[in-house]
Amino acid sequence: MKDRYSKEIIRFGERVREIRLYRNMIQLDLGEAIGMERSEISKIENGKKNVEFNTMVRLAEALTVELSDFFSPVFKPL
């Protein structure tokens, strides 16, 4: 059965990528900042990995955004 939240997982990953690029970070840098392999960051950004809440928190801290920025329609940097 296809994950019923797959669109949201894909959109979350797209937003992580969008913010990471805005912050001029490469996947390796983000992975090192949160203790995750670059390949795992790639899976998140491509919607192939569903992340736990604590990973979302670590991503937000590393990218210096609020958790809500991952889910808002438009990213508004500080």
C-alpha positions in Angstrom: 0.0 0.0 0.0 1.3 3.4 -0.9 2.1 5.7 2.0 -1.0 7.9 2.4 1.2 10.8 3.4 3.7 10.5 0.5 2.8 13.9 -0.9 3.6 15.6 2.5 6.8 13.6 2.8 7.9 14.8 -0.7 6.9 18.4 0.1 8.8 18.3 3.4 11.9 17.1 1.6 11.6 19.7 -1.1 11.3 22.4 1.6 14.4 21.0 3.4 16.3 21.3 0.1 15.0 24.8 -0.6 16.1 26.0 2.8 19.4 24.2 2.7 20.3 25.8 -0.6 19.2 29.2 0.6 21.6 28.7 3.5 24.4 27.8 1.0 24.9 24.4 2.5 25.7 21.2 0.8 24.1 17.9 1.9 27.3 16.8 3.5 27.4 19.9 5.8 23.8 19.4 6.8 24.3 15.8 7.5 27.4 16.5 9.6 25.4 19.2 11.5 22.7 16.7 12.6 24.8 13.5 12.8 23.4 11.9 9.6 25.0 10.6 6.4 24.8 12.7 3.3 22.9 9.8 1.6 20.2 10.0 4.3 19.8 13.8 3.7 19.4 13.0 0.0 16.7 10.5 0.8 14.9 13.0 2.9 15.1 15.7 0.2 13.9 13.3 -2.5 10.9 12.1 -0.4 12.3 8.6 0.0 12.7 8.8 3.8 10.1 9.7 6.4 11.7 11.5 9.3 11.0 11.3 13.0 10.1 14.4 14.9 13.5 14.7 16.7 15.1 14.7 13.2 12.9 17.5 12.1 13.9 19.5 15.2 17.6 18.8 14.5 17.1 19.9 10.8 15.4 23.1 11.9 18.1 23.9 14.3 20.9 23.2 11.8 19.1 25.3 9.1 18.2 28.0 11.7 14.5 28.0 11.0 11.3 27.2 12.9 9.7 23.8 12.5 6.7 25.6 11.0 8.9 26.8 8.1 9.0 23.3 6.8 5.2 23.3 6.4 4.3 26.8 5.5 3.4 27.5 1.9 6.2 30.0 1.4 9.6 30.1 3.1 10.3 33.5 4.5 13.9 33.7 5.7 14.7 35.7 8.8 
